[in-house]
């Protein structure tokens, strides 16, 4: 154990530099990993937003079609209601 401590005392600058290099390397690796995860999440987010947009447009087309049908039925029912009560003139 004393031999290891003596060796570290003799080369403390070298060991400090090695520790610094390893620490910086680990920090760079974590930074790259975070950057890659963020990039993947952005790609997924764009895909989700694209799908939501497509679904919204499809739903809008369906809504307009159904609204047109309901509006036609409403107008027909108003016309039919105007005929009541049924009299000779109607």
C-alpha positions as CSV (number, residue, x, y, z in Angstrom):
1,X,0.0,0.0,0.0
2,X,2.8,2.4,0.9
3,X,4.4,1.6,-2.5
4,X,1.2,2.7,-4.3
5,X,1.0,5.9,-2.2
6,X,4.6,6.7,-3.0
7,X,4.0,6.1,-6.7
8,X,1.0,8.4,-6.6
9,X,3.0,11.1,-4.8
10,X,5.8,10.9,-7.5
11,X,3.4,11.2,-10.4
12,X,0.5,13.2,-9.0
13,X,0.4,15.6,-12.0
14,X,0.2,12.7,-14.5
15,X,-2.5,11.0,-12.4
16,X,-4.4,14.2,-12.0
17,X,-4.3,14.8,-15.7
18,X,-5.5,11.2,-16.4
19,X,-8.4,11.7,-14.0
20,X,-9.3,14.9,-15.6
21,X,-9.2,13.3,-19.1
22,X,-11.4,10.4,-17.9
23,X,-13.9,12.8,-16.2
24,X,-14.1,15.0,-19.3
25,X,-14.5,11.9,-21.5
26,X,-17.4,10.7,-19.4
27,X,-19.0,14.1,-19.4
28,X,-18.7,14.3,-23.2
29,X,-20.2,10.8,-23.5
30,X,-23.2,11.8,-21.4
31,X,-23.6,15.0,-23.4
32,X,-23.6,13.1,-26.7
33,X,-26.1,10.6,-25.3
34,X,-28.4,13.4,-24.2
35,X,-28.1,15.1,-27.6
36,X,-28.9,11.8,-29.4
37,X,-31.9,11.1,-27.1
38,X,-33.2,14.7,-27.7
39,X,-32.8,14.2,-31.5
40,X,-34.7,10.9,-31.4
41,X,-37.5,12.6,-29.3
42,X,-37.7,15.4,-31.8
43,X,-38.2,13.0,-34.7
44,X,-40.9,11.1,-32.7
45,X,-42.6,14.4,-31.8
46,X,-42.6,15.5,-35.5
47,X,-44.2,12.2,-36.5
48,X,-46.8,12.5,-33.8
49,X,-47.7,16.1,-34.8
50,X,-47.9,15.0,-38.4
51,X,-50.3,12.2,-37.6
52,X,-52.4,14.6,-35.4
53,X,-52.6,17.0,-38.3
54,X,-53.7,14.3,-40.7
55,X,-56.3,13.0,-38.3
56,X,-57.5,16.6,-37.6
57,X,-58.0,17.2,-41.4
58,X,-59.8,13.9,-41.8
59,X,-62.0,14.6,-38.8
60,X,-62.8,18.1,-40.3
61,X,-63.9,16.6,-43.6
62,X,-66.1,14.1,-41.8
63,X,-67.6,16.8,-39.6
64,X,-68.4,19.0,-42.6
65,X,-70.1,16.1,-44.4
66,X,-72.1,15.2,-41.3
67,X,-73.0,18.8,-40.6
68,X,-74.2,19.2,-44.2
69,X,-76.5,16.1,-43.8
70,X,-77.8,17.3,-40.4
71,X,-78.4,20.8,-41.8
72,X,-80.4,19.3,-44.7
73,X,-82.4,17.2,-42.4
74,X,-83.1,20.2,-40.1
75,X,-84.3,22.3,-43.1
76,X,-86.5,19.4,-44.2
77,X,-88.0,19.0,-40.7
78,X,-88.6,22.8,-40.5
79,X,-90.4,22.6,-43.9
80,X,-92.5,19.7,-42.7
81,X,-93.3,21.4,-39.5
82,X,-94.5,24.4,-41.3
83,X,-97.2,22.2,-42.9
84,X,-98.8,21.4,-39.6
85,X,-101.5,21.6,-38.6
86,X,-102.7,20.0,-41.9
87,X,-105.5,22.0,-43.4
88,X,-107.1,22.1,-46.8
89,X,-104.8,25.0,-47.8
90,X,-101.6,23.0,-47.0
